[in-house]
Amino acid sequence: MNATSPTMNTLMLLSLEKARQILAHQGFSLAERQPYLSGERFLMAKSRLVLAGTRASDATKVIVKMSNLESGRKEIRTEKRVRYLLQSLAFAKKTITFPQEIYFYDDDTYTILVTEFVEQEKIFVEYTLEEQFFMALRAFEEQEAFHATTFEHTRAIAPVFELFNAKKYLEVFHVFAETLEHELGNHEATRTLIRAGKFLARHAAIIDRYGNTFTHTDFVPHNFRIRNNVLYMLDCGDSMEVHFGNKYEGWARFLNYMYIHNHALERLLTGYLRTNRGEEEYLDLRLMRIYKVGRLLAYYARARKETKGDLHALTEIRLNLWNNILKCLLEDTPPKEKLITTYRTERNKLRSPEEKERQKDFAAP
């Protein structure tokens, strides 16, 4: 495995055997094959396990999230609270759909959340381009419906959600730049990120103008599933993944992802927004895309020392890729197709068999 021992040691603290006992007592069993215990995402996990299982009474497939580490337990509890609050807020005009909660356990040592497994007829990228466009747009509009415009709204969400304004975004982005300086020194990506920070600061007023909106900040196909044309949102426990902030932060993560996985959809959604919502909102989207690339660069800069072998080589390639994409966003020009195709080829050579298998659940080769 291409990971250093501290990450793996953290994961080993999670006692699978104890979890099996607790779940068995409640009528659940864990599957022999655990697809979420392999691949890049597992290797970089910190504080919780995601497990596949079934309910004995009717063989219903379930997903189990469990932890005995305080950070992971907090994440799981927060996800439960997020689900409840988003389904009960009076000021929202739409609803967000989550997999059904089946069981929740929380004692002095373990926190466990069991939800239904959402079977998909096909993965997101297997739908037609038109279907993908409308599903994505509908999901963004559902999130935008949760717009906290009054003090009463803010008071209702404050116990569960962190609020990000321009000041907060700039502070976090500054930390990204510090991370790159510490991990990479005078690297080209460091210099690009510092320039990007100045660009964001010049447009802070625009970031604030489109704030106070619920956003899933990691809104990509591995964090949602589709059944009967309904999109089910996953992974809402991390405060850095769901909060009230700029309404285009979720758009930004999704569109940056689609640079790599479906450039036609990226162009279609970007063109739609620019035509129908105007240049200022298009600029706001650009600002958020720059912010999200900054987060990726900081993530991969930290990951360099936590990886080795093929995964380390892939991390270096990703730093170069996202540095080049960041420069394109600053200039408002699309990345060259060769940059993307070369990255895909190198990535596919370096990915482990386990990661390639995991990707089949949500991505095209």
DOFI-252733 format. One record per residue (C-alpha): residue in three letters; x, y, z. Coordinates in steps of 0.2 Angstrom, whole numbers, plus 5000, padded with zeros to 4 digits. Example, Ala and Ser with C-alpha at 12.3 -4.5 7.8 and 13.67 -1.06 7.14 Angstrom:
{ALA, {5062, 4978, 5039}}
{SER, {5068, 4995, 5036}}
! end
This chain:
{MET, {5000, 5000, 5000}}
{ASN, {5006, 5017, 4996}}
{ALA, {5004, 5026, 5012}}
{THR, {5014, 5030, 5027}}
{SER, {5011, 5021, 5044}}
{PRO, {5003, 5036, 5054}}
{THR, {4988, 5036, 5042}}
{MET, {4986, 5017, 5043}}
{ASN, {4989, 5017, 5062}}
{THR, {4975, 5029, 5064}}
{LEU, {4963, 5018, 5054}}
{MET, {4969, 5003, 5064}}
{LEU, {4962, 5011, 5080}}
{LEU, {4944, 5008, 5073}}
{SER, {4940, 4990, 5079}}
{LEU, {4930, 4981, 5066}}
{GLU, {4927, 4967, 5077}}
{LYS, {4918, 4977, 5090}}
{ALA, {4908, 4985, 5076}}
{ARG, {4903, 4968, 5070}}
{GLN, {4897, 4964, 5087}}
{ILE, {4887, 4980, 5089}}
{LEU, {4879, 4978, 5072}}
{ALA, {4875, 4960, 5074}}
{HIS, {4866, 4963, 5090}}
{GLN, {4855, 4975, 5080}}
{GLY, {4852, 4963, 5065}}
{PHE, {4865, 4969, 5053}}
{SER, {4880, 4960, 5046}}
{LEU, {4896, 4967, 5037}}
{ALA, {4900, 4960, 5019}}
{GLU, {4915, 4950, 5016}}
{ARG, {4921, 4961, 5002}}
{GLN, {4923, 4979, 5008}}
{PRO, {4925, 4990, 4993}}
{TYR, {4928, 5006, 5003}}
{LEU, {4943, 4999, 5013}}
{SER, {4954, 5001, 4998}}
{GLY, {4960, 5014, 4985}}
{GLU, {4966, 5031, 4986}}
{ARG, {4952, 5038, 4997}}
{PHE, {4954, 5025, 5010}}
{LEU, {4973, 5027, 5011}}
{MET, {4971, 5046, 5014}}
{ALA, {4956, 5043, 5027}}
{LYS, {4959, 5050, 5044}}
{SER, {4946, 5046, 5057}}
{ARG, {4931, 5035, 5051}}
{LEU, {4927, 5019, 5041}}
{VAL, {4914, 5017, 5028}}
{LEU, {4908, 4999, 5027}}
{ALA, {4896, 4989, 5016}}
{GLY, {4883, 4978, 5025}}
{THR, {4866, 4970, 5025}}
{ARG, {4850, 4970, 5036}}
{ALA, {4847, 4952, 5041}}
{SER, {4828, 4953, 5041}}
{ASP, {4826, 4958, 5023}}
{ALA, {4844, 4957, 5015}}
{THR, {4843, 4976, 5012}}
{LYS, {4860, 4983, 5008}}
{VAL, {4866, 4996, 5020}}
{ILE, {4881, 5008, 5022}}
{VAL, {4889, 5009, 5039}}
{LYS, {4899, 5024, 5045}}
{MET, {4908, 5021, 5061}}
{SER, {4922, 5028, 5072}}
{ASN, {4930, 5027, 5089}}
{LEU, {4940, 5043, 5086}}
{GLU, {4933, 5059, 5092}}
{SER, {4935, 5068, 5076}}
{GLY, {4927, 5054, 5066}}
{ARG, {4913, 5053, 5079}}
{LYS, {4910, 5071, 5078}}
{GLU, {4908, 5070, 5059}}
{ILE, {4895, 5056, 5060}}
{ARG, {4885, 5065, 5073}}
{THR, {4886, 5081, 5062}}
{GLU, {4880, 5071, 5047}}
{LYS, {4864, 5066, 5057}}
{ARG, {4861, 5084, 5063}}
{VAL, {4863, 5090, 5045}}
{ARG, {4851, 5078, 5038}}
{TYR, {4838, 5083, 5051}}
{LEU, {4840, 5101, 5049}}
{LEU, {4840, 5102, 5030}}
{GLN, {4824, 5092, 5030}}
{SER, {4815, 5104, 5043}}
{LEU, {4821, 5122, 5039}}
{ALA, {4805, 5132, 5036}}
{PHE, {4813, 5145, 5025}}
{ALA, {4819, 5133, 5011}}
{LYS, {4808, 5131, 4996}}
{LYS, {4815, 5114, 4990}}
{THR, {4821, 5099, 4998}}
{ILE, {4837, 5089, 4998}}
{THR, {4836, 5070, 4997}}
{PHE, {4847, 5059, 5008}}
{PRO, {4848, 5040, 5009}}
{GLN, {4836, 5034, 5023}}
{GLU, {4843, 5033, 5040}}
{ILE, {4840, 5015, 5047}}
{TYR, {4850, 5015, 5064}}
{PHE, {4861, 5026, 5074}}
{TYR, {4872, 5021, 5089}}
{ASP, {4882, 5032, 5100}}
{ASP, {4890, 5027, 5117}}
{ASP, {4906, 5031, 5126}}
{THR, {4917, 5023, 5113}}
{TYR, {4908, 5021, 5097}}
{THR, {4897, 5031, 5085}}
{ILE, {4889, 5022, 5071}}
{LEU, {4877, 5028, 5057}}
{VAL, {4868, 5015, 5046}}
{THR, {4859, 5021, 5030}}
{GLU, {4851, 5012, 5016}}
{PHE, {4863, 5009, 5001}}
{VAL, {4856, 5018, 4986}}
{GLU, {4856, 5006, 4971}}
{GLN, {4859, 5015, 4955}}
{GLU, {4853, 5010, 4938}}
{LYS, {4869, 5017, 4930}}
{ILE, {4882, 5029, 4936}}
{PHE, {4881, 5048, 4933}}
{VAL, {4893, 5048, 4918}}
{GLU, {4883, 5035, 4909}}
{TYR, {4868, 5046, 4907}}
{THR, {4867, 5057, 4891}}
{LEU, {4875, 5074, 4891}}
{GLU, {4858, 5082, 4892}}
{GLU, {4852, 5071, 4907}}
{GLN, {4868, 5075, 4916}}
{PHE, {4866, 5094, 4913}}
{PHE, {4848, 5094, 4920}}
{MET, {4852, 5083, 4935}}
{ALA, {4867, 5094, 4940}}
{LEU, {4857, 5110, 4937}}
{ARG, {4843, 5104, 4948}}
{ALA, {4855, 5098, 4962}}
{PHE, {4863, 5116, 4962}}
{GLU, {4846, 5124, 4962}}
{GLU, {4840, 5113, 4977}}
{GLN, {4856, 5119, 4987}}
{GLU, {4853, 5137, 4982}}
{ALA, {4835, 5136, 4989}}
{PHE, {4843, 5135, 5006}}
{HIS, {4847, 5154, 5007}}
{ALA, {4849, 5162, 5024}}
{THR, {4843, 5180, 5021}}
{THR, {4838, 5185, 5039}}
{PHE, {4844, 5185, 5056}}
{GLU, {4831, 5171, 5061}}
{HIS, {4838, 5160, 5046}}
{THR, {4856, 5162, 5052}}
{ARG, {4851, 5158, 5070}}
{ALA, {4842, 5142, 5064}}
{ILE, {4857, 5136, 5055}}
{ALA, {4871, 5142, 5067}}
{PRO, {4871, 5127, 5079}}
{VAL, {4875, 5115, 5065}}
{PHE, {4883, 5124, 5050}}
{GLU, {4898, 5135, 5049}}
{LEU, {4896, 5151, 5039}}
{PHE, {4909, 5156, 5026}}
{ASN, {4910, 5174, 5021}}
{ALA, {4923, 5183, 5010}}
{LYS, {4934, 5186, 5025}}
{LYS, {4933, 5167, 5030}}
{TYR, {4937, 5161, 5012}}
{LEU, {4952, 5173, 5011}}
{GLU, {4959, 5167, 5028}}
{VAL, {4957, 5149, 5023}}
{PHE, {4965, 5152, 5006}}
{HIS, {4980, 5161, 5015}}
{VAL, {4982, 5145, 5024}}
{PHE, {4983, 5135, 5008}}
{ALA, {4997, 5147, 5002}}
{GLU, {5006, 5144, 5018}}
{THR, {5004, 5126, 5016}}
{LEU, {5012, 5126, 4999}}
{GLU, {5026, 5137, 5005}}
{HIS, {5030, 5125, 5019}}
{GLU, {5028, 5109, 5009}}
{LEU, {5035, 5115, 4992}}
{GLY, {5045, 5131, 4995}}
{ASN, {5048, 5142, 4980}}
{HIS, {5038, 5130, 4969}}
{GLU, {5029, 5137, 4954}}
{ALA, {5013, 5131, 4961}}
{THR, {5017, 5142, 4977}}
{ARG, {5019, 5157, 4966}}
{THR, {5003, 5154, 4957}}
{LEU, {4993, 5152, 4972}}
{ILE, {5000, 5168, 4980}}
{ARG, {4995, 5177, 4964}}
{ALA, {4978, 5169, 4965}}
{GLY, {4975, 5175, 4983}}
{LYS, {4978, 5193, 4978}}
{PHE, {4965, 5191, 4964}}
{LEU, {4952, 5184, 4976}}
{ALA, {4955, 5198, 4988}}
{ARG, {4952, 5211, 4975}}
{HIS, {4935, 5203, 4972}}
{ALA, {4930, 5200, 4990}}
{ALA, {4914, 5210, 4988}}
{ILE, {4907, 5199, 4975}}
{ILE, {4911, 5183, 4985}}
{ASP, {4900, 5191, 4999}}
{ARG, {4886, 5196, 4987}}
{TYR, {4882, 5178, 4983}}
{GLY, {4884, 5171, 5001}}
{ASN, {4874, 5163, 5015}}
{THR, {4869, 5148, 5004}}
{PHE, {4870, 5130, 5008}}
{THR, {4883, 5121, 4998}}
{HIS, {4890, 5104, 4997}}
{THR, {4908, 5109, 4994}}
{ASP, {4913, 5092, 4988}}
{PHE, {4899, 5089, 4976}}
{VAL, {4906, 5076, 4964}}
{PRO, {4899, 5059, 4958}}
{HIS, {4907, 5049, 4972}}
{ASN, {4897, 5060, 4984}}
{PHE, {4880, 5057, 4977}}
{ARG, {4870, 5043, 4969}}
{ILE, {4855, 5042, 4957}}
{ARG, {4840, 5031, 4958}}
{ASN, {4823, 5034, 4948}}
{ASN, {4830, 5051, 4942}}
{VAL, {4832, 5057, 4961}}
{LEU, {4849, 5062, 4967}}
{TYR, {4854, 5057, 4984}}
{MET, {4867, 5067, 4993}}
{LEU, {4880, 5058, 5003}}
{ASP, {4894, 5063, 5015}}
{CYS, {4887, 5078, 5024}}
{GLY, {4897, 5076, 5041}}
{ASP, {4912, 5086, 5038}}
{SER, {4911, 5105, 5041}}
{MET, {4922, 5108, 5027}}
{GLU, {4911, 5098, 5015}}
{VAL, {4894, 5106, 5020}}
{HIS, {4892, 5124, 5026}}
{PHE, {4883, 5140, 5022}}
{GLY, {4894, 5150, 5011}}
{ASN, {4896, 5156, 4993}}
{LYS, {4882, 5148, 4982}}
{TYR, {4895, 5144, 4968}}
{GLU, {4907, 5134, 4979}}
{GLY, {4898, 5118, 4975}}
{TRP, {4897, 5122, 4957}}
{ALA, {4916, 5126, 4957}}
{ARG, {4921, 5109, 4964}}
{PHE, {4909, 5100, 4952}}
{LEU, {4915, 5110, 4936}}
{ASN, {4934, 5108, 4941}}
{TYR, {4931, 5089, 4942}}
{MET, {4922, 5089, 4925}}
{TYR, {4938, 5097, 4917}}
{ILE, {4945, 5080, 4919}}
{HIS, {4930, 5068, 4918}}
{ASN, {4918, 5077, 4906}}
{HIS, {4924, 5093, 4898}}
{ALA, {4908, 5094, 4887}}
{LEU, {4897, 5095, 4903}}
{GLU, {4909, 5108, 4910}}
{ARG, {4908, 5119, 4895}}
{LEU, {4889, 5117, 4894}}
{LEU, {4886, 5122, 4912}}
{THR, {4898, 5136, 4912}}
{GLY, {4890, 5143, 4896}}
{TYR, {4873, 5141, 4903}}
{LEU, {4878, 5151, 4919}}
{ARG, {4886, 5165, 4909}}
{THR, {4872, 5167, 4897}}
{ASN, {4858, 5166, 4910}}
{ARG, {4865, 5173, 4926}}
{GLY, {4877, 5186, 4919}}
{GLU, {4895, 5191, 4919}}
{GLU, {4896, 5195, 4938}}
{GLU, {4889, 5178, 4943}}
{TYR, {4901, 5170, 4931}}
{LEU, {4915, 5180, 4939}}
{ASP, {4910, 5174, 4956}}
{LEU, {4910, 5156, 4949}}
{ARG, {4928, 5159, 4943}}
{LEU, {4933, 5165, 4960}}
{MET, {4926, 5150, 4968}}
{ARG, {4934, 5138, 4956}}
{ILE, {4951, 5147, 4960}}
{TYR, {4947, 5144, 4978}}
{LYS, {4944, 5126, 4976}}
{VAL, {4960, 5123, 4966}}
{GLY, {4969, 5131, 4980}}
{ARG, {4962, 5118, 4992}}
{LEU, {4967, 5104, 4980}}
{LEU, {4985, 5111, 4979}}
{ALA, {4986, 5112, 4997}}
{TYR, {4979, 5094, 4999}}
{TYR, {4992, 5087, 4987}}
{ALA, {5006, 5097, 4994}}
{ARG, {5002, 5089, 5011}}
{ALA, {5000, 5072, 5003}}
{ARG, {5018, 5071, 4996}}
{LYS, {5025, 5067, 5013}}
{GLU, {5011, 5054, 5016}}
{THR, {5013, 5044, 5000}}
{LYS, {5026, 5034, 4992}}
{GLY, {5028, 5024, 4976}}
{ASP, {5015, 5026, 4962}}
{LEU, {5004, 5036, 4973}}
{HIS, {5018, 5048, 4977}}
{ALA, {5022, 5050, 4958}}
{LEU, {5003, 5053, 4955}}
{THR, {5003, 5066, 4968}}
{GLU, {5017, 5076, 4959}}
{ILE, {5008, 5074, 4943}}
{ARG, {4992, 5081, 4951}}
{LEU, {5001, 5096, 4958}}
{ASN, {5007, 5101, 4941}}
{LEU, {4990, 5098, 4933}}
{TRP, {4981, 5109, 4945}}
{ASN, {4994, 5122, 4945}}
{ASN, {4992, 5124, 4926}}
{ILE, {4973, 5124, 4928}}
{LEU, {4974, 5138, 4941}}
{LYS, {4984, 5148, 4929}}
{CYS, {4970, 5145, 4916}}
{LEU, {4957, 5151, 4928}}
{LEU, {4967, 5167, 4932}}
{GLU, {4968, 5171, 4914}}
{ASP, {4950, 5165, 4910}}
{THR, {4956, 5153, 4897}}
{PRO, {4951, 5135, 4895}}
{PRO, {4965, 5122, 4898}}
{LYS, {4973, 5114, 4883}}
{GLU, {4965, 5097, 4879}}
{LYS, {4983, 5089, 4878}}
{LEU, {4985, 5094, 4897}}
{ILE, {4970, 5084, 4902}}
{THR, {4973, 5069, 4890}}
{THR, {4991, 5067, 4896}}
{TYR, {4986, 5068, 4914}}
{ARG, {4973, 5055, 4911}}
{THR, {4985, 5043, 4903}}
{GLU, {4998, 5045, 4917}}
{ARG, {4985, 5043, 4930}}
{ASN, {4978, 5027, 4923}}
{LYS, {4996, 5020, 4923}}
{LEU, {4999, 5024, 4941}}
{ARG, {4983, 5020, 4949}}
{SER, {4982, 5004, 4959}}
{PRO, {4970, 4990, 4954}}
{GLU, {4960, 4993, 4969}}
{GLU, {4958, 5011, 4965}}
{LYS, {4953, 5007, 4947}}
{GLU, {4940, 4995, 4954}}
{ARG, {4933, 5009, 4966}}
{GLN, {4932, 5021, 4952}}
{LYS, {4920, 5010, 4942}}
{ASP, {4906, 5015, 4954}}
{PHE, {4906, 5033, 4948}}
{ALA, {4918, 5038, 4934}}
{ALA, {4922, 5033, 4916}}
{PRO, {4939, 5026, 4913}}
! end
